[in-house]
Amino acid sequence: MMAFQYTSLLETAGRLAKAHNASVPAVMKELLHYEILQALVESGVADNLVFQGGTALHLCHGGVRYSEDLDFAGGVNFDSAQMAPFVRELEKTAGRHYGLHMEVTAHLPDPHDKVPVARWKAKIRLPDVSRDAKQSYFIHTEVASIPAHTSVVVVARSSVIEVMPQAYRAIALKTETKEEIFADKLIALGARTYVKQRDLWDIHMLVQGGVTPRDDLVWRKMADYGLDSTAFLQRLSARADQLNGAEAKRAFRGEMLRFLDAPKQRLLADDAVVDGLLSVVEQSARRAIRSLMEYPAHPVPAVDMDSTIRSNPRSDMHAITSIAAYHVELGHLSRDIEAFNKRPEVMNAFQDSDKYGISISIALQMIFDQHPKLGEMFQRLKGRVMALPDQMIQAAKTMQALSTRQRSAAQTALQKDVDVIYRLCERWPSAGIDSKLGQTTSKPTVTPGKS
């Protein structure tokens, strides 16, 4: 069931725009976003995609600005043919009922592109409204052949939901977490050849919401997009330098006004507000650079990254950055396990086991019965540990693209990480972990070239 007929689409957008002090094109796009998302769900295509980007932040994570396009991660094995059911479903609403024109294109990666990944795009032209030269009259739905590393299922919510049929009020989508969207925004800020002002707004919103970017996700994103890590960090630093002065404020206002309602537009008229917002973004970028440089030690121990970048093709850099991402992820896991083990309740369970001669399993379960959230935390950590063998198999495959010296350094670093993790888990109830690894004493080993 479609939400609107062609004529009522304009009328409804006009009414809501007036009620929310927003522009008609911005509201119309949001209404059509629901049509597009419903078509994705109805066609079954949404099951294989993860919602990302600014519109995901707005509809699924409480963002307050309007948006234009819909972006999705399709995974490294994404095949544009799988989008055919979605196109047919969308044509029934956007095409047949609304009379809107849609173009579909599949793009192979451009070797000259700063971010060379394959993308599938559908472009929908909006019906004629007031001819504002600054306003885009298209909605792009884009799927990139990249993975999403985190996701949560979220029901899309926005100010236009009040006029939607009941079915549209329960559109549940796999959506990147705020932390991963933050990583995407930092990658975009450092990788693009221009500053997209909406990224600055979104970074500020995430920081103000208490979200912190995860180093491991940023490293993984660099690997996903085939980015040279040193060059990326240099460009991100250069971008941070540009977020000062009159030109930065002019550019920010020039783009952002059409994505905001009237009260927020009035806020941007205040120089102090814009200066403060851009300062938050600048500081966030600089903190991210320092954190990425410090952990891991840029990024694989015993490898001269400067000479490696100069002498190796992109495929080798991709492998190095991927291994760096594993290294960061394992470091986060070991720190999380160590913090869990040092919680007073867990330490008491270990002491009770020794003191009364009861099993660790029973001692911990008694604690978890009293503190269910602690039990949930344990299960999440245990799941991450059980995933290590598969991760190390993937790391071993990735290492095949490295030189002998690089493989040796990477193998040593990752094996040390794994050993630390298993040492921290020695006192855990081990049945689940053992069944995954095969026997009590075994640990996953990192052996390049073997899987």
C-alpha positions as CSV (number, residue, x, y, z in Angstrom):
1,M,0.0,0.0,0.0
2,M,1.5,3.3,-1.0
3,A,1.4,6.3,1.3
4,F,0.4,9.0,-1.2
5,Q,-1.0,9.7,-4.7
6,Y,1.0,12.1,-6.8
7,T,-1.1,15.2,-6.1
8,S,-1.4,14.6,-2.4
9,L,2.4,14.2,-2.1
10,L,2.9,17.9,-2.9
11,E,0.0,18.9,-0.7
12,T,1.2,16.8,2.3
13,A,4.8,18.1,1.9
14,G,3.6,21.7,1.9
15,R,1.5,21.2,5.0
16,L,4.2,19.5,6.9
17,A,6.8,22.0,5.8
18,K,4.7,24.8,7.2
19,A,4.1,23.0,10.4
20,H,7.8,22.2,11.0
21,N,9.2,25.5,9.6
22,A,11.1,23.6,6.9
23,S,11.4,23.7,3.1
24,V,9.0,21.8,0.9
25,P,11.7,19.9,-1.0
26,A,13.3,18.7,2.2
27,V,10.1,17.4,3.6
28,M,9.1,15.8,0.3
29,K,12.3,13.9,0.2
30,E,11.7,12.6,3.6
31,L,8.3,11.4,2.6
32,L,9.8,9.6,-0.4
33,H,12.6,8.2,1.8
34,Y,9.9,6.1,3.5
35,E,8.6,4.9,0.2
36,I,12.1,3.8,-0.8
37,L,12.7,2.1,2.5
38,Q,9.4,0.4,2.4
39,A,10.2,-0.9,-1.1
40,L,13.5,-2.2,0.1
41,V,11.7,-4.1,3.0
42,E,8.8,-5.4,0.8
43,S,11.2,-6.7,-1.9
44,G,13.3,-8.5,0.7
45,V,16.4,-6.6,-0.5
46,A,16.8,-4.8,2.9
47,D,17.8,-8.1,4.5
48,N,21.2,-8.0,2.8
49,L,22.0,-4.3,3.3
50,V,23.0,-2.2,6.2
51,F,21.8,1.4,6.4
52,Q,24.5,4.0,6.8
53,G,25.3,7.7,6.3
54,G,23.5,10.9,7.3
55,T,20.0,9.8,6.5
56,A,20.5,6.7,8.7
57,L,21.7,9.0,11.4
58,H,18.6,11.1,11.0
59,L,15.9,8.4,10.7
60,C,17.4,5.8,13.0
61,H,19.6,7.6,15.5
62,G,17.7,10.8,16.2
63,G,19.6,13.2,13.9
64,V,17.8,16.6,13.6
65,R,18.8,17.7,10.1
66,Y,17.0,16.8,6.9
67,S,18.8,14.7,4.4
68,E,18.8,13.9,0.7
69,D,20.2,10.5,-0.2
70,L,20.0,6.9,1.2
71,D,23.3,5.0,1.5
72,F,23.8,1.3,2.2
73,A,26.7,-1.1,2.7
74,G,26.1,-4.2,0.6
75,G,29.2,-6.2,1.6
76,V,32.2,-7.2,-0.5
77,N,30.3,-9.8,-2.4
78,F,27.5,-7.4,-3.3
79,D,25.9,-8.1,-6.7
80,S,23.9,-5.4,-8.4
81,A,21.5,-8.1,-9.8
82,Q,20.1,-8.6,-6.3
83,M,18.6,-5.0,-6.5
84,A,16.2,-6.0,-9.3
85,P,13.2,-6.9,-6.9
86,F,13.7,-3.5,-5.2
87,V,13.6,-1.6,-8.5
88,R,10.4,-3.4,-9.6
89,E,8.8,-2.6,-6.2
90,L,9.8,1.0,-6.3
91,E,8.7,1.5,-9.9
92,K,5.2,0.7,-8.7
93,T,5.1,3.6,-6.3
94,A,7.7,6.2,-7.5
95,G,7.0,5.5,-11.2
96,R,3.5,4.3,-11.8
97,H,1.7,6.1,-9.0
98,Y,3.7,9.3,-8.6
99,G,4.9,9.7,-12.2
100,L,8.4,10.2,-11.0
101,H,11.4,9.3,-13.2
102,M,14.0,6.8,-12.0
103,E,17.4,6.0,-13.4
104,V,19.4,3.0,-12.3
105,T,23.2,2.7,-12.8
106,A,25.9,0.2,-11.7
107,H,29.4,1.7,-11.4
108,L,32.6,-0.3,-11.4
109,P,35.4,1.1,-9.2
110,D,37.4,3.9,-10.9
111,P,41.1,3.3,-10.4
112,H,41.6,7.1,-10.3
113,D,39.0,7.5,-7.6
114,K,40.2,8.3,-4.1
115,V,37.7,5.7,-2.8
116,P,37.7,3.0,-5.4
117,V,34.7,0.7,-4.7
118,A,31.9,-0.6,-6.8
119,R,28.6,1.2,-6.3
120,W,25.0,0.7,-7.5
121,K,22.8,3.8,-7.7
122,A,19.1,4.6,-8.3
123,K,18.2,8.2,-9.0
124,I,14.7,9.6,-8.6
125,R,13.7,13.0,-9.9
126,L,11.2,14.9,-7.7
127,P,8.1,16.6,-9.0
128,D,8.4,20.3,-9.8
129,V,8.3,22.6,-6.8
130,S,9.7,26.1,-6.3
131,R,12.8,26.5,-8.4
132,D,15.4,27.1,-5.6
133,A,18.8,26.9,-7.4
134,K,20.5,25.6,-4.3
135,Q,18.1,22.7,-3.9
136,S,18.8,19.3,-5.4
137,Y,15.7,17.8,-7.0
138,F,16.9,14.2,-6.9
139,I,17.1,11.4,-4.4
140,H,19.9,9.0,-4.8
141,T,19.8,5.5,-3.3
142,E,23.3,4.0,-3.3
143,V,24.7,0.6,-2.3
144,A,28.5,0.3,-2.0
145,S,30.3,-3.0,-2.2
146,I,31.9,-2.5,1.3
147,P,31.2,-4.3,4.5
148,A,29.5,-2.9,7.6
149,H,31.3,-4.0,10.8
150,T,28.5,-3.2,13.3
151,S,24.8,-3.1,13.0
152,V,21.6,-2.8,15.1
153,V,18.0,-3.2,14.0
154,V,16.2,0.1,14.4
155,V,12.7,1.3,13.4
156,A,12.9,4.5,11.2
157,R,11.4,7.5,13.0
158,S,11.0,11.1,12.0
159,S,8.7,14.1,12.2
160,V,6.7,13.0,9.0
161,I,5.8,9.6,10.6
162,E,2.5,11.1,11.8
163,V,1.0,11.1,8.3
164,M,2.2,7.7,7.2
165,P,0.1,4.5,7.1
166,Q,0.6,2.1,9.9
167,A,2.8,-0.2,7.8
168,Y,5.3,2.6,7.3
169,R,5.6,3.2,11.0
170,A,7.3,-0.1,11.6
171,I,10.1,-0.1,9.0
172,A,12.9,-1.9,10.8
173,L,16.3,-1.7,9.2
174,K,19.7,-3.1,9.9
175,T,21.6,0.1,10.6
176,E,25.2,0.9,11.4
177,T,25.9,1.9,15.0
178,K,26.6,5.5,15.8
179,E,30.2,4.6,16.4
180,E,30.6,3.2,12.9
181,I,28.8,6.1,11.3
182,F,31.2,8.3,13.2
183,A,34.1,6.3,11.6
184,D,32.5,6.7,8.2
185,K,32.2,10.5,8.7
186,L,35.9,10.8,9.7
187,I,36.9,8.7,6.6
188,A,34.8,11.0,4.4
189,L,36.3,14.1,6.0
190,G,39.9,12.9,5.3
191,A,39.3,11.0,2.0
192,R,37.1,13.4,0.0
193,T,38.6,16.0,-2.3
194,Y,36.2,18.5,-0.9
195,V,34.5,19.2,2.5
196,K,30.9,18.0,2.6
197,Q,29.4,20.4,5.2
198,R,26.8,17.9,6.3
199,D,29.6,15.6,7.6
200,L,30.7,18.5,9.9
201,W,27.1,18.8,11.2
202,D,26.9,15.1,11.8
203,I,30.3,14.8,13.5
204,H,29.2,17.7,15.9
205,M,25.9,15.9,16.6
206,L,27.7,12.6,17.4
207,V,30.2,14.3,19.7
208,Q,27.5,16.3,21.5
209,G,25.7,13.0,22.0
210,G,28.7,11.5,23.7
211,V,29.7,9.1,20.9
212,T,33.4,8.4,20.6
213,P,34.9,7.0,17.3
214,R,36.5,3.6,17.6
215,D,40.1,3.3,16.3
216,D,39.5,-0.2,15.1
217,L,36.6,0.8,13.0
218,V,38.5,3.7,11.4
219,W,41.4,1.4,10.6
220,R,38.9,-1.1,9.1
221,K,37.3,1.6,7.0
222,M,40.7,2.6,5.7
223,A,41.2,-1.0,4.6
224,D,37.7,-1.3,3.1
225,Y,38.3,1.8,0.9
226,G,41.9,0.9,0.1
227,L,43.3,4.1,1.6
228,D,46.9,4.9,2.3
229,S,46.9,5.3,6.1
230,T,49.6,8.0,6.3
231,A,48.2,10.0,3.4
232,F,44.7,9.8,4.9
233,L,45.9,11.1,8.3
234,Q,47.7,13.9,6.6
235,R,44.6,14.9,4.7
236,L,42.5,14.7,7.8
237,S,44.9,17.0,9.5
238,A,44.7,19.4,6.6
239,R,40.9,19.3,6.7
240,A,41.0,20.2,10.4
241,D,43.2,23.2,9.6
242,Q,40.6,24.4,7.1
243,L,37.8,24.6,9.7
244,N,38.7,28.1,10.9
245,G,37.9,31.6,9.5
246,A,35.3,33.4,7.5
247,E,35.4,31.1,4.5
248,A,34.8,28.0,6.6
249,K,31.7,29.7,8.1
250,R,30.4,30.9,4.8
251,A,30.7,27.4,3.2
252,F,29.0,25.8,6.2
253,R,26.1,28.1,6.2
254,G,25.8,28.0,2.4
255,E,25.2,24.2,2.4
256,M,23.5,23.6,5.8
257,L,20.6,26.1,5.6
258,R,18.5,24.0,3.3
259,F,18.8,21.0,5.6
260,L,17.5,22.7,8.7
261,D,14.2,24.0,9.9
262,A,13.7,27.7,10.5
263,P,14.8,27.8,14.3
264,K,18.1,26.0,13.5
265,Q,18.7,28.3,10.5
266,R,18.4,31.3,12.9
267,L,21.0,29.7,15.1
268,L,23.5,29.5,12.3
269,A,23.2,33.3,11.8
270,D,25.2,33.6,15.0
271,D,28.9,33.6,14.3
272,A,29.6,32.3,17.8
273,V,27.4,29.3,17.3
274,V,29.1,28.3,14.0
275,D,32.6,29.0,15.4
276,G,31.8,26.7,18.3
277,L,30.4,23.9,16.1
278,L,33.3,24.0,13.7
279,S,35.7,24.0,16.7
280,V,34.2,20.9,18.1
281,V,34.6,19.1,14.7
282,E,38.2,20.3,14.4
283,Q,39.1,19.1,17.9
284,S,37.4,15.8,17.3
285,A,39.4,15.3,14.1
286,R,42.7,16.1,15.9
287,R,41.8,13.7,18.7
288,A,41.1,11.0,16.2
289,I,44.4,11.5,14.5
290,R,46.4,11.3,17.8
291,S,44.5,8.2,18.8
292,L,45.0,6.5,15.5
293,M,48.7,7.3,15.5
294,E,49.2,6.1,19.1
295,Y,47.3,2.8,19.0
296,P,48.6,0.7,17.4
297,A,52.1,2.2,16.9
298,H,51.4,3.2,13.3
299,P,50.3,0.5,12.7
300,V,52.2,-2.9,12.6
301,P,55.2,-3.2,14.9
302,A,58.7,-3.5,13.2
303,V,57.4,-2.2,9.8
304,D,58.8,1.0,8.4
305,M,55.5,2.4,7.2
306,D,56.9,5.4,5.3
307,S,59.1,3.2,3.1
308,T,56.4,0.6,2.8
309,I,53.9,3.2,1.4
310,R,56.5,4.5,-1.1
311,S,57.5,1.0,-2.4
312,N,54.4,-1.1,-2.3
313,P,51.3,-1.2,-4.6
314,R,47.8,-0.5,-3.3
315,S,47.1,-4.2,-2.8
316,D,50.0,-4.5,-0.2
317,M,48.9,-1.3,1.5
318,H,45.4,-2.7,1.8
319,A,46.8,-5.9,3.4
320,I,48.9,-3.8,5.8
321,T,45.9,-1.7,6.8
322,S,43.7,-4.8,7.3
323,I,46.3,-6.4,9.6
324,A,46.5,-3.1,11.5
325,A,42.7,-3.2,11.9
326,Y,43.0,-6.8,13.4
327,H,45.7,-5.6,15.7
328,V,43.6,-2.7,17.0
329,E,40.5,-4.9,17.3
330,L,42.4,-7.5,19.4
331,G,43.8,-4.7,21.6
332,H,40.3,-3.5,22.3
333,L,39.2,-7.0,23.1
334,S,42.0,-7.6,25.5
335,R,41.4,-4.3,27.3
336,D,37.6,-5.1,27.5
337,I,38.3,-8.6,29.0
338,E,40.8,-7.2,31.5
339,A,38.3,-4.5,32.6
340,F,35.7,-7.2,33.0
341,N,38.0,-9.4,35.1
342,K,38.8,-6.5,37.4
343,R,35.2,-5.7,38.2
344,P,34.6,-6.3,41.9
345,E,31.8,-8.8,41.4
346,V,33.9,-10.9,39.0
347,M,36.9,-10.8,41.3
348,N,34.7,-11.9,44.2
349,A,33.5,-14.9,42.1
350,F,37.1,-15.9,41.4
351,Q,37.9,-15.6,45.1
352,D,34.8,-17.6,46.1
353,S,35.8,-20.4,43.7
354,D,39.2,-20.7,45.4
355,K,37.9,-20.3,48.9
356,Y,35.0,-22.7,48.8
357,G,36.2,-25.1,46.2
358,I,33.3,-24.5,43.8
359,S,33.7,-24.3,40.0
360,I,34.2,-21.0,38.3
361,S,31.0,-21.6,36.3
362,I,28.9,-21.9,39.5
363,A,30.6,-18.9,41.2
364,L,30.1,-16.7,38.2
365,Q,26.5,-17.8,37.6
366,M,25.7,-16.8,41.2
367,I,27.0,-13.4,40.4
368,F,25.2,-13.2,37.1
369,D,21.9,-14.1,38.8
370,Q,22.3,-11.0,40.9
371,H,23.6,-8.8,38.1
372,P,22.0,-9.9,34.8
373,K,23.7,-7.1,32.8
374,L,27.1,-8.5,33.9
375,G,26.1,-11.9,32.5
376,E,25.1,-10.3,29.2
377,M,28.5,-8.5,29.1
378,F,30.2,-11.9,29.7
379,Q,28.3,-13.6,26.9
380,R,29.2,-10.8,24.5
381,L,32.9,-11.0,25.4
382,K,32.9,-14.8,25.2
383,G,31.4,-14.5,21.7
384,R,34.2,-12.3,20.6
385,V,36.7,-14.7,21.9
386,M,35.1,-17.6,20.2
387,A,35.2,-15.7,16.9
388,L,39.1,-15.5,17.1
389,P,39.8,-18.7,15.2
390,D,37.9,-17.5,12.1
391,Q,39.4,-14.0,12.4
392,M,42.9,-15.5,12.4
393,I,42.2,-17.6,9.4
394,Q,41.1,-14.4,7.6
395,A,44.3,-12.6,8.8
396,A,46.4,-15.5,7.6
397,K,44.9,-15.1,4.1
398,T,45.4,-11.4,4.2
399,M,49.1,-11.8,5.1
400,Q,49.8,-13.6,1.8
401,A,49.9,-10.2,0.1
402,L,52.7,-9.0,2.4
403,S,56.5,-9.4,2.0
404,T,58.3,-12.0,4.1
405,R,59.5,-9.4,6.5
406,Q,56.1,-7.8,6.8
407,R,54.4,-11.2,7.4
408,S,56.9,-12.0,10.1
409,A,56.2,-8.7,11.9
410,A,52.5,-9.0,11.5
411,Q,52.4,-12.7,12.6
412,T,54.4,-11.8,15.8
413,A,52.2,-8.9,16.6
414,L,48.9,-10.7,16.2
415,Q,50.1,-13.9,17.9
416,K,51.2,-11.8,20.9
417,D,47.7,-10.3,21.0
418,V,46.0,-13.7,20.9
419,D,48.2,-15.0,23.6
420,V,47.3,-12.1,25.9
421,I,43.6,-12.6,25.3
422,Y,43.7,-16.3,26.1
423,R,45.8,-15.7,29.2
424,L,43.2,-13.2,30.4
425,C,40.5,-15.9,29.7
426,E,42.3,-18.7,31.6
427,R,39.8,-18.6,34.5
428,W,36.7,-18.3,32.5
429,P,34.1,-21.1,32.2
430,S,35.7,-22.7,29.1
431,A,33.3,-25.2,27.7
432,G,32.0,-23.0,24.9
433,I,35.4,-21.7,24.0
434,D,36.9,-25.2,24.0
435,S,34.3,-26.6,21.8
436,K,35.1,-23.9,19.2
437,L,38.8,-24.5,19.4
438,G,38.8,-28.2,19.7
439,Q,40.6,-28.8,23.0
440,T,41.3,-27.0,26.2
441,T,44.9,-26.1,25.6
442,S,44.5,-25.0,22.0
443,K,44.6,-21.4,20.8
444,P,44.2,-20.1,17.3
445,T,47.6,-19.6,15.7
446,V,48.4,-17.1,12.9
447,T,50.1,-19.0,10.1
448,P,50.3,-17.0,6.9
449,G,49.3,-18.9,3.8
450,K,47.4,-21.6,5.7
451,S,43.7,-21.7,6.2
